[in-house]
């Protein structure tokens, strides 16, 4: 929880929140706990749209264009398989 991150999120119109029920002290040593933090962050996000990407992907285009795709507009979500 670093104040510089909190300030940057505020500049983007988001509110930083501490996730309830997550043992952050043991988070890095417990793989399953990491995923729980990601899911909680997604659910508790104050952003209107959220992109959840693996850290091993390479973006070749601006990913925010997905929010304009008819499939996203109609369903509110798009999923790809993790190959």
Buried (B, 14 or more C-beta within 10 A) or exposed (E): EEEEEEEEBEEEEBEBEEBEEBEEEEBEEEEEBEEBBEEBBEEEBEEEEEEEEEEEEEEEEEEEEEBEEEEBEEEEEEEEEEE
